[in-house]
Amino acid sequence: MKTDFVLPVESPAESAVFYMAMFGALPLELSPTYAVVLMNDALKLGLAKRRKLPAAVNANDAELPIFVAGREGVDALHDEWRRKGVTILQEPTSSASDYTFTCTDPDGHRLRVFTPQAA
């Protein structure tokens, strides 16, 4: 099964549960060493047991960008995830190009939720 993005994780099953709960993702494959969740019509996310990946891979170098429509959408997702106990690294903030917040999944991968700033 082709995946679009693969994250190294400690427990594919636990990480799959996180992504299913946070995104409403659908499980496509689940084994002790690998899971695939369907994030949306355009993205299949692979979750590979960390010890199966080359030692040179640093899990925390990955950042998953997540587009949300409008500032209200960014704020609503931030508030929902905070209530669910997700670790927030950066509160919602504006830059020249977007409105964004950053959080982490259970393995420390950064998730950047954003909407472009109006031009």
C-alpha positions as CSV (number, residue, x, y, z in Angstrom):
1,M,0.0,0.0,0.0
2,K,1.5,3.3,-1.0
3,T,1.7,5.9,1.7
4,D,2.3,9.6,1.2
5,F,4.1,10.3,4.4
6,V,5.7,8.0,7.0
7,L,6.5,8.9,10.6
8,P,8.7,6.8,12.8
9,V,6.8,6.0,16.1
10,E,7.2,3.9,19.2
11,S,3.8,2.2,18.8
12,P,2.0,2.2,15.5
13,A,-1.2,1.1,17.2
14,E,-1.1,3.9,19.8
15,S,-0.2,6.5,17.1
16,A,-3.0,5.3,14.8
17,V,-5.5,5.8,17.7
18,F,-4.1,9.3,18.2
19,Y,-4.5,10.3,14.5
20,M,-7.9,8.6,14.3
21,A,-9.1,10.6,17.3
22,M,-7.6,13.9,16.4
23,F,-8.4,13.9,12.6
24,G,-11.2,11.3,12.2
25,A,-8.7,9.3,10.2
26,L,-9.7,5.9,9.0
27,P,-7.5,2.8,9.7
28,L,-6.3,1.1,6.5
29,E,-3.6,-1.2,7.9
30,L,-2.5,-2.2,11.4
31,S,0.3,-4.5,12.5
32,P,2.8,-4.5,15.4
33,T,5.4,-2.7,13.2
34,Y,3.3,-0.6,10.8
35,A,0.0,1.2,10.5
36,V,-1.6,3.3,7.8
37,V,-4.4,5.7,8.4
38,L,-6.4,7.6,5.7
39,M,-6.1,11.2,6.8
40,N,-8.3,12.5,4.0
41,D,-9.0,11.8,0.3
42,A,-5.4,13.0,-0.6
43,L,-3.2,11.7,2.2
44,K,-2.3,8.2,3.6
45,L,-0.1,8.5,6.7
46,G,2.2,5.6,7.5
47,L,3.3,5.0,11.1
48,A,6.4,2.7,11.2
49,K,7.8,1.2,14.4
50,R,10.9,3.4,15.1
51,R,13.4,0.5,15.4
52,K,12.6,-0.6,11.9
53,L,13.9,2.7,10.4
54,P,17.5,3.6,9.7
55,A,19.3,5.1,12.7
56,A,20.0,8.3,10.8
57,V,16.3,9.2,10.8
58,N,15.4,11.7,13.6
59,A,11.7,11.6,14.2
60,N,11.6,15.2,15.5
61,D,12.9,16.5,12.2
62,A,9.4,15.9,10.7
63,E,6.6,18.4,10.6
64,L,3.2,17.6,9.2
65,P,1.5,20.7,7.8
66,I,-2.3,20.7,8.2
67,F,-4.4,23.2,6.2
68,V,-7.5,24.6,7.9
69,A,-9.9,27.0,6.3
70,G,-9.9,30.4,8.1
71,R,-8.6,31.7,11.4
72,E,-11.7,30.5,13.2
73,G,-10.9,27.0,12.0
74,V,-7.4,27.2,13.4
75,D,-8.6,28.6,16.7
76,A,-11.4,25.9,17.0
77,L,-8.9,23.1,16.3
78,H,-6.4,24.5,18.8
79,D,-9.1,24.7,21.5
80,E,-10.4,21.2,20.8
81,W,-6.9,19.6,20.8
82,R,-5.9,21.5,24.0
83,R,-9.0,20.1,25.7
84,K,-8.0,16.6,24.5
85,G,-4.6,17.0,26.1
86,V,-2.5,17.5,23.0
87,T,0.8,19.2,23.8
88,I,0.8,22.7,22.3
89,L,4.3,24.1,21.3
90,Q,3.1,27.4,19.8
91,E,-0.1,29.1,20.5
92,P,-2.1,30.5,17.5
93,T,-0.1,33.4,16.0
94,S,0.1,35.5,12.9
95,S,3.0,35.8,10.5
96,A,3.3,37.6,7.1
97,S,2.2,34.4,5.3
98,D,-0.2,32.5,7.7
99,Y,-2.0,32.1,10.9
100,T,-0.8,29.0,12.7
101,F,-0.3,26.9,15.8
102,T,2.1,24.0,16.4
103,C,1.6,20.9,18.6
104,T,3.1,17.4,18.9
105,D,1.8,13.9,18.5
106,P,2.7,11.3,21.2
107,D,6.1,10.7,19.5
108,G,7.1,14.3,19.4
109,H,6.4,15.0,15.7
110,R,5.4,18.5,15.0
111,L,1.9,19.2,13.6
112,R,1.6,22.7,12.2
113,V,-2.0,23.8,11.7
114,F,-2.3,26.8,9.4
115,T,-4.4,29.0,7.2
116,P,-2.9,31.5,4.7
117,Q,-3.2,35.1,5.6
118,A,-5.5,37.1,3.3
119,A,-3.4,39.1,0.7
